[in-house]
Structures are given as structure tokens and as C-alpha cells.
Amino acid sequence: MGMFDFFTQEIAIDLGTANTLIIHNDKVVVDEPSIVAIDRTTSKIIGIGRKAQQMHGKTHENIKTIRPLKDGVIADFQAAEHMIRGMIKMMKPNARFFNPTLRMVICIPSGITEVEKRAVRDSAEHAGGKEVYLIHEPMAAAIGIGIDVEEPMGNMVIDIGGGTSEIAVIALGGIVCDKSIRVAGDDFTSDIEEYMRRQHNILIGERTAEQIKIEVGAALTELESQPEDYAVRGRDLMTGIPKEIYVTYKEIALALDKSISKIEEAILSALEMTPPELSADIYKTGIYLAGGGSMLRGLDKRISMKTKLPVHIAEDPLRAVARGTGIALKNVEKFQFLIKE
């Protein structure tokens, strides 16, 4: 250990469309929604993460809330930089006099372009990253699930996040074939908003739709353990008066059907591209699901019925990618697939 190692702090960041997680010393030290609140008049940041999330959809004209990431990539460069910097500060709130240099591993979607990659790297460098490595999300998810990615064995990993669904076949420490589609958790949320407006004539916000997805979200209309009906409050479109209605998981399953079908098509398309030897492995090992979207009730069953393959959900799917990024950080020298310029 060199003398200057003390001044270098290693962190792994899962920069997600919906949530950002930071891992330091094998522990999740920050787990916050990816959102910032800005004062329009002074351009000052007034809230990051959970604090900004509470303001989302409830702001007056002097405050705006921004989600810096859209479809898994940075849409607002400045806001992303403020968010990364603010979340790193949350990690060490008392470090005022001494700022260590940061060595970071950040995960990115597999279908990302060079320009989008550059945006992530620049944001990280502006936020204090001295050494910045990038890792593809399906690879991080596979490591987090506990798959030995270096083996000559094919594994299919599906990471359904907030902005993108990443489907990849991994073998020998690399991605053999992948499919990245911009249909994921956010689309499920907007499907629910749309359904409530069309079917029940009630206008609800993004946060309410997100809550419905968590409480009664389902991928199948027939579930073994059925969640109770959920009370939804919103604005009646006919009268303009707030009202409350109850929704069932069957209704939400119908609302989400179109988006889930798109994910299923992408899975089949990735399976078609898979070399035959790896297809034989996948038949044996099955498909692994990670990411917040994989927690949708009955989704594993539905994918299994479509592909006729066994489907396994990672334990703690929300943190599988972050965990894998943390392991990659500890083995930067060993893993050749980490991208560094």
C-alpha cells in the first residue's frame, strides 16, 4: 500500500434513471432517487435525492425538479454533475477540510453511444473523479448475482431498470450478444397514468403511479398470492374535484401488458442472436433477472412461459447492479472488460 493510497477513496456508482446507489468498502452508503430540485431564480440546488423526490410534482414556479437521466443516459449534464457531487457529499458529510481523490467505477447501459459514454465520464470527472472506469450494466448485474463471468459458460442476464431493459448473453468475461431497449420501469409508470386517465377518468401524478406499481403492479392477471386492492386518489377529469377509487392488480396487469410484450420480444430477439453452444448453456442455466423492474409480480413466470426456460430473480434485485459494480471496483486490475480511456 503506497503512501498516497490513504488519499484515494474508491467508490462504485450505479447511476440509474430512477435511483442512484453508491458503494464504498462493500457497503451501500447512498441509496437515493435520481432527482434534483433547483431554484429557478438563483439556479441553486435546493434538494437532491429523497428531499427533491418529496418536492416532485408539488412545486411552485420558483422551483423545478429535474431527473438528470432519461432512458439510462444523461439528459441534463449540469444537473447530473450536481447530483453526483451532492451524493458523494452525502457519503462523507463531515469531510470539510480534506477531499480525497476518487477512483470510480460507474455502470452504463450496454446500448449506449460514444457521446453518451463521454457525458457520463465528464460528469464523473467534474464531480471529483480522478480515475473513472465504466462497466456495462448487464455485466455488473451478472457479477452482483454471483455468476462467474470469466468462465466459458453462457449466461443470460436481464436487467430491467428505470429507463432501459438490458438483455445480454455473457461468456468469457465479455458480452457475446446484447439487446438494449428503452422500455422499462418508467414506461410501466406512464402506462399506469395513461390507464387511469382513459379507464377511470382520473388524473394522477408520476409519484402516485409509481406507488400503484409497487403496491399492486403485476405482469399476469392470475397470481397465486394476490395483493389487496389499492386506494388511488387523484383529480376527476369530469368535475375537477379530487376523488378516490380502488384498483386491482388485474387492471394494472392489463395496463402494463403492451410494455411487457416489448420486453418479451427483445428477449426472444437476443435468444435468436445467441451462438448455438451458448444457447445450449442457457437451456441448462436459465435466465437471470435483476433491476427494480424484475420485482413486478409474476414477471418471472410470464417470461418463463414465453421462453420455456427457467427464470431466476436475483436476491435483492434492486442492488444487484450496484453490488456487481462494487466487486468490479475491487478487481479493477483483474477484470479486462472495464472500460478506461
C-alpha positions as CSV (number, residue, x, y, z in Angstrom):
1,M,0.0,0.0,0.0
2,G,1.5,3.3,-1.2
3,M,1.6,6.4,1.0
4,F,-0.9,8.1,-1.3
5,D,-3.4,5.3,-1.2
6,F,-4.8,6.9,2.0
7,F,-5.7,10.0,0.0
8,T,-7.6,7.9,-2.6
9,Q,-11.2,6.9,-2.0
10,E,-12.7,4.1,-4.1
11,I,-16.4,4.3,-4.8
12,A,-18.7,2.3,-7.1
13,I,-21.7,4.2,-8.6
14,D,-24.9,2.6,-10.0
15,L,-26.1,5.7,-11.9
16,G,-29.7,4.8,-12.6
17,T,-32.6,6.6,-14.2
18,A,-34.7,6.1,-11.1
19,N,-32.2,5.5,-8.3
20,T,-28.5,6.1,-7.7
21,L,-26.6,3.9,-5.4
22,I,-23.0,4.5,-4.1
23,I,-21.0,1.6,-2.7
24,H,-17.9,2.2,-0.5
25,N,-16.0,-0.5,1.4
26,D,-18.6,-3.1,0.3
27,K,-21.4,-1.2,1.9
28,V,-24.2,0.7,0.2
29,V,-23.6,4.2,1.7
30,V,-26.0,6.2,-0.5
31,D,-29.3,5.0,-2.0
32,E,-31.3,7.9,-3.3
33,P,-33.8,8.7,-6.1
34,S,-32.0,10.2,-9.1
35,I,-33.6,13.7,-8.9
36,V,-32.5,17.2,-8.1
37,A,-34.6,20.3,-7.2
38,I,-33.3,23.7,-8.4
39,D,-34.3,27.3,-7.5
40,R,-35.1,28.9,-10.9
41,T,-34.2,32.4,-9.8
42,T,-30.8,31.7,-8.3
43,S,-30.0,28.4,-10.1
44,K,-29.1,27.0,-6.7
45,I,-29.6,23.3,-5.8
46,I,-32.1,23.1,-3.0
47,G,-32.6,19.4,-2.8
48,I,-31.0,16.1,-4.0
49,G,-32.4,12.6,-3.9
50,R,-35.1,11.9,-1.4
51,K,-35.6,15.6,-0.5
52,A,-36.1,16.5,-4.1
53,Q,-38.3,13.5,-4.6
54,Q,-40.7,14.8,-2.0
55,M,-41.0,18.1,-3.9
56,H,-41.6,16.3,-7.3
57,G,-45.0,17.3,-8.7
58,K,-45.7,19.7,-5.9
59,T,-43.5,22.7,-6.8
60,H,-44.4,26.3,-7.4
61,E,-43.0,28.3,-10.2
62,N,-39.7,29.2,-8.5
63,I,-38.7,25.6,-8.0
64,K,-38.2,23.0,-10.7
65,T,-37.4,19.3,-10.2
66,I,-35.1,17.6,-12.8
67,R,-34.4,14.0,-13.4
68,P,-31.0,14.3,-15.0
69,L,-31.1,10.8,-16.5
70,K,-33.5,9.7,-19.2
71,D,-33.6,6.2,-20.7
72,G,-30.4,5.3,-18.8
73,V,-28.3,8.1,-20.1
74,I,-27.6,11.7,-19.0
75,A,-30.1,14.1,-20.4
76,D,-29.1,17.1,-18.3
77,F,-25.4,17.4,-18.0
78,Q,-25.2,20.1,-15.3
79,A,-27.9,18.6,-13.1
80,A,-26.2,15.2,-13.4
81,E,-22.9,16.7,-12.2
82,H,-24.6,18.4,-9.3
83,M,-26.4,15.2,-8.4
84,I,-23.2,13.0,-8.4
85,R,-21.3,15.7,-6.4
86,G,-24.2,16.0,-3.9
87,M,-24.5,12.3,-3.4
88,I,-20.7,11.9,-2.9
89,K,-21.0,14.6,-0.2
90,M,-23.9,12.6,1.5
91,M,-21.3,9.8,1.9
92,K,-19.0,11.9,4.0
93,P,-21.0,14.8,5.4
94,N,-18.2,15.8,7.8
95,A,-15.3,15.9,5.4
96,R,-14.8,19.7,5.1
97,F,-11.0,20.1,5.1
98,F,-9.8,17.2,3.2
99,N,-11.2,15.9,-0.1
100,P,-9.6,12.6,-1.2
101,T,-9.1,11.9,-4.9
102,L,-11.8,9.5,-6.1
103,R,-11.4,6.3,-8.1
104,M,-14.8,5.4,-9.5
105,V,-16.4,2.6,-11.3
106,I,-19.7,3.6,-12.9
107,C,-22.2,1.4,-14.7
108,I,-23.7,2.3,-18.1
109,P,-26.3,0.7,-20.4
110,S,-24.9,-1.7,-22.9
111,G,-26.6,0.1,-25.9
112,I,-25.0,3.5,-25.0
113,T,-23.3,5.6,-27.7
114,E,-19.8,7.1,-27.5
115,V,-21.2,10.6,-26.9
116,E,-23.4,9.3,-24.1
117,K,-20.4,7.5,-22.6
118,R,-18.4,10.7,-22.8
119,A,-21.1,12.5,-20.9
120,V,-21.0,10.0,-18.0
121,R,-17.2,10.2,-17.8
122,D,-17.1,14.0,-18.0
123,S,-19.8,14.3,-15.2
124,A,-17.9,11.9,-13.0
125,E,-14.6,13.8,-13.6
126,H,-16.2,17.2,-12.9
127,A,-17.6,15.7,-9.7
128,G,-14.1,14.9,-8.5
129,G,-13.3,11.5,-10.1
130,K,-9.5,11.1,-10.8
131,E,-9.7,7.6,-12.3
132,V,-13.0,6.7,-13.9
133,Y,-13.9,3.2,-15.1
134,L,-17.1,2.3,-16.8
135,I,-18.8,-1.1,-16.8
136,H,-21.8,-2.3,-18.7
137,E,-24.9,-2.8,-16.6
138,P,-25.7,-6.5,-17.6
139,M,-22.0,-7.4,-16.7
140,A,-22.3,-5.6,-13.3
141,A,-25.7,-7.4,-12.7
142,A,-24.1,-10.8,-13.6
143,I,-21.3,-10.2,-11.1
144,G,-23.7,-9.0,-8.5
145,I,-25.9,-12.1,-8.9
146,G,-22.8,-14.2,-8.3
147,I,-22.2,-15.6,-11.8
148,D,-18.6,-16.4,-12.7
149,V,-18.4,-14.1,-15.7
150,E,-14.9,-15.3,-16.7
151,E,-16.0,-18.9,-17.3
152,P,-16.5,-20.4,-20.8
153,M,-20.2,-20.8,-19.9
154,G,-23.1,-18.9,-21.4
155,N,-25.4,-17.0,-19.0
156,M,-28.3,-14.7,-20.0
157,V,-28.9,-11.7,-17.7
158,I,-31.8,-9.3,-18.0
159,D,-31.6,-6.0,-16.1
160,I,-34.9,-4.1,-16.0
161,G,-34.1,-0.7,-14.6
162,G,-36.0,2.6,-14.7
163,G,-35.1,3.8,-18.2
164,T,-33.7,0.8,-20.0
165,S,-34.0,-3.0,-20.1
166,E,-30.7,-4.6,-20.8
167,I,-30.6,-8.2,-22.1
168,A,-27.2,-9.8,-22.6
169,V,-25.6,-13.2,-23.0
170,I,-22.3,-13.2,-21.1
171,A,-19.4,-15.7,-21.5
172,L,-15.6,-15.5,-21.0
173,G,-15.7,-12.1,-19.4
174,G,-17.5,-10.4,-22.2
175,I,-20.9,-9.7,-23.7
176,V,-21.5,-12.0,-26.7
177,C,-24.8,-10.5,-27.8
178,D,-26.9,-7.9,-26.2
179,K,-30.2,-6.0,-26.8
180,S,-30.9,-2.8,-25.0
181,I,-34.4,-1.4,-25.3
182,R,-35.7,1.8,-23.8
183,V,-38.8,0.2,-22.3
184,A,-38.6,-0.3,-18.5
185,G,-39.9,0.9,-15.1
186,D,-40.6,4.5,-16.3
187,D,-42.8,3.2,-19.1
188,F,-44.7,1.0,-16.7
189,T,-45.4,4.1,-14.6
190,S,-46.6,6.2,-17.6
191,D,-48.7,3.2,-18.7
192,I,-50.5,3.3,-15.4
193,E,-51.0,7.1,-15.6
194,E,-52.5,6.7,-19.1
195,Y,-54.7,3.7,-18.0
196,M,-56.1,5.7,-15.0
197,R,-56.9,8.6,-17.3
198,R,-58.5,6.6,-20.0
199,Q,-60.3,3.9,-17.9
200,H,-61.3,5.8,-14.7
201,N,-61.3,9.4,-15.9
202,I,-58.9,10.3,-13.1
203,L,-55.7,12.3,-13.4
204,I,-52.8,11.1,-11.2
205,G,-49.2,12.2,-10.9
206,E,-46.0,10.2,-11.5
207,R,-45.4,9.5,-7.8
208,T,-48.9,8.1,-7.3
209,A,-48.5,5.9,-10.4
210,E,-45.1,4.7,-9.1
211,Q,-46.8,3.8,-5.8
212,I,-49.6,1.9,-7.6
213,K,-46.9,-0.1,-9.5
214,I,-45.2,-1.0,-6.2
215,E,-48.4,-1.9,-4.3
216,V,-50.5,-3.7,-7.0
217,G,-48.2,-3.9,-10.1
218,A,-48.4,-7.3,-11.8
219,A,-47.4,-9.0,-15.1
220,L,-50.1,-11.7,-15.0
221,T,-53.9,-11.4,-14.4
222,E,-53.8,-14.7,-12.4
223,L,-51.5,-14.6,-9.4
224,E,-51.2,-17.1,-6.5
225,S,-50.6,-14.5,-3.8
226,Q,-52.8,-11.6,-4.7
227,P,-52.2,-8.1,-3.4
228,E,-55.2,-6.3,-1.9
229,D,-56.9,-3.6,-3.9
230,Y,-55.2,-0.2,-3.7
231,A,-56.9,3.2,-3.0
232,V,-55.9,5.8,-5.6
233,R,-56.5,9.5,-5.1
234,G,-56.4,11.9,-7.9
235,R,-58.3,14.6,-9.8
236,D,-61.6,13.7,-11.5
237,L,-61.3,14.8,-15.1
238,M,-65.1,15.5,-15.5
239,T,-65.7,17.6,-12.3
240,G,-62.1,18.7,-11.5
241,I,-62.8,17.6,-7.9
242,P,-60.3,15.2,-6.1
243,K,-61.6,11.7,-5.7
244,E,-60.6,8.2,-4.6
245,I,-61.1,4.9,-6.4
246,Y,-59.8,1.4,-5.9
247,V,-57.7,-0.5,-8.4
248,T,-57.0,-4.2,-8.6
249,Y,-53.8,-5.9,-9.7
250,K,-55.7,-7.4,-12.7
251,E,-56.3,-3.9,-14.1
252,I,-52.6,-3.0,-13.7
253,A,-51.6,-6.2,-15.4
254,L,-53.7,-5.2,-18.4
255,A,-52.3,-1.7,-18.4
256,L,-48.7,-3.0,-18.4
257,D,-49.3,-5.7,-21.0
258,K,-48.0,-3.8,-24.0
259,S,-44.7,-2.7,-22.5
260,I,-44.0,-6.2,-21.1
261,S,-44.7,-7.7,-24.5
262,K,-42.0,-5.4,-25.9
263,I,-39.5,-6.7,-23.3
264,E,-40.5,-10.3,-24.2
265,E,-39.9,-9.6,-27.9
266,A,-36.4,-8.2,-27.1
267,I,-35.6,-11.3,-25.0
268,L,-36.6,-13.6,-28.0
269,S,-34.6,-11.4,-30.3
270,A,-31.5,-11.8,-28.1
271,L,-32.0,-15.5,-27.9
272,E,-32.2,-15.7,-31.7
273,M,-28.8,-14.0,-31.9
274,T,-27.1,-16.3,-29.4
275,P,-24.5,-18.8,-30.8
276,P,-25.7,-22.4,-30.6
277,E,-23.1,-23.5,-28.0
278,L,-24.2,-20.7,-25.7
279,S,-27.9,-21.5,-26.3
280,A,-27.2,-25.0,-25.0
281,D,-25.7,-23.5,-21.8
282,I,-28.7,-21.1,-21.4
283,Y,-31.1,-24.0,-21.7
284,K,-29.3,-25.5,-18.7
285,T,-28.7,-22.4,-16.6
286,G,-31.9,-20.4,-17.4
287,I,-32.4,-16.6,-17.4
288,Y,-31.4,-14.3,-14.5
289,L,-33.4,-11.2,-13.7
290,A,-32.1,-8.1,-11.9
291,G,-33.1,-4.5,-11.5
292,G,-36.2,-2.9,-9.9
293,G,-38.5,-3.9,-12.8
294,S,-37.9,-7.6,-12.1
295,M,-39.8,-7.2,-8.8
296,L,-43.1,-6.9,-10.7
297,R,-45.3,-9.7,-9.5
298,G,-45.5,-12.6,-11.9
299,L,-42.9,-11.2,-14.4
300,D,-40.6,-14.2,-13.9
301,K,-43.5,-16.6,-14.6
302,R,-44.6,-14.7,-17.7
303,I,-41.0,-14.7,-19.2
304,S,-40.7,-18.4,-18.3
305,M,-43.9,-19.2,-20.1
306,K,-42.8,-17.2,-23.2
307,T,-39.3,-18.7,-23.5
308,K,-39.9,-22.1,-21.9
309,L,-36.8,-21.6,-19.9
310,P,-36.3,-21.4,-16.1
311,V,-36.2,-17.8,-14.8
312,H,-34.4,-16.8,-11.6
313,I,-34.8,-13.5,-9.8
314,A,-31.6,-12.2,-8.1
315,E,-31.8,-11.8,-4.4
316,D,-32.2,-8.1,-3.7
317,P,-32.6,-7.3,-7.4
318,L,-32.6,-3.5,-6.8
319,R,-29.0,-3.7,-5.6
320,A,-27.6,-6.5,-7.8
321,V,-26.0,-4.0,-10.3
322,A,-24.6,-1.8,-7.5
323,R,-23.1,-4.9,-5.8
324,G,-21.5,-6.1,-9.0
325,T,-20.1,-2.6,-9.6
326,G,-18.6,-2.7,-6.1
327,I,-17.0,-6.1,-6.8
328,A,-15.6,-4.8,-10.1
329,L,-14.1,-1.9,-8.3
330,K,-12.1,-4.2,-6.0
331,N,-10.8,-6.2,-9.0
332,V,-10.1,-3.3,-11.4
333,E,-6.8,-4.9,-12.4
334,K,-8.3,-8.4,-12.9
335,F,-11.4,-7.5,-15.0
336,Q,-10.4,-6.7,-18.6
337,F,-13.9,-5.7,-19.6
338,L,-13.8,-2.4,-17.6
339,I,-13.7,0.5,-20.0
340,K,-11.0,3.0,-19.4
341,E,-9.7,5.6,-21.8
